[in-house]
């Protein structure tokens, strides 16, 4: 089992779940705060094992693919970004079938 800082683990799960590293091209209206909160709750529950070093489950990957980017980018502060291994997050997101563009900025994180 991999040891990680609790806050870093939570951030990693949020990044994985919400796939923040991809521009969301969904043709939907703006997502409400309540809908974003529910997406985060569902994603964190589905992807909790990722915190403990496991690979994402099919349910977790589904959340990664269907969640909205605008639900998490506003909360990615410099302090949170410093805790995230961006390369690991990219590998996990791409492993779930979601594309990760180069040089994409989401909050305080920019992909390589």
ABEGO torsion letter per residue (X at the ends): XBBBBAAAAAAAAAAAAAGAABBBABABBBBBAAAAAAAAAAAAAAAAAAAAGBBBBAAAAAAAAABBAAAAAAABBAAAAAABBAAAAAAAAAAAGBBBBBGBBBEABBBX
